């Protein structure tokens, strides 16, 4: 079975990925900080869940970048 050779990403696609990864990283850091600041346990837990959600998005984008570059 032959493997398809990946086409290199163009500059616009790389820029979009970079921007999205930066947004996900910032959102993750903000929600991590919020989770430490809330005194209400439910809000702190929700902020922690949102931080994990953005971290997973960042990691998925990073994995995509590594497999398509």
C-alpha positions in Angstrom: 0.0 0.0 0.0 1.4 3.4 -1.0 1.4 6.3 1.4 0.2 9.6 0.1 2.8 12.3 0.3 1.6 15.4 2.3 1.6 18.7 0.5 3.4 21.4 2.5 1.2 23.9 4.1 1.0 27.3 2.5 1.9 30.5 4.5 -1.7 31.5 5.0 -2.6 28.1 6.6 0.4 28.3 8.8 -0.5 31.8 9.9 -4.1 30.7 10.7 -2.8 27.7 12.7 -0.4 29.9 14.6 -3.0 32.4 15.4 -5.5 29.8 16.6 -2.9 28.1 18.8 -2.0 31.4 20.4 -5.7 32.1 21.1 -6.1 28.6 22.6 -3.0 29.0 24.8 -4.1 32.4 26.1 -7.6 31.1 26.8 -6.2 28.1 28.7 -3.9 30.4 30.8 -6.8 32.8 31.6 -9.1 30.0 32.7 -6.4 28.4 34.8 -5.9 31.7 36.5 -9.6 32.2 37.0 -9.9 28.7 38.5 -7.4 29.7 41.2 -9.1 33.0 41.9 -12.7 31.9 42.3 -13.8 31.3 45.9 -17.0 29.5 44.7 -16.0 25.8 44.1 -18.4 25.4 41.2 -17.0 28.3 39.3 -13.5 27.3 40.0 -14.2 23.8 38.7 -16.0 25.1 35.6 -13.0 27.4 34.9 -10.7 24.4 35.3 -12.8 22.4 32.8 -12.7 25.3 30.3 -8.9 25.5 30.7 -8.6 21.8 29.9 -10.9 22.2 27.0 -8.7 24.9 25.5 -5.6 22.9 26.3 -7.0 19.9 24.3 -7.8 22.2 21.4 -4.2 23.5 21.5 -2.8 20.0 21.6 -5.0 18.9 18.7 -3.8 21.8 16.6 -0.2 21.1 17.5 -0.6 17.4 16.5 -2.2 18.4 13.2 0.7 20.8 12.6 3.2 18.1 13.3 1.5 15.5 11.1 0.9 17.8 8.1 4.2 19.7 8.0 
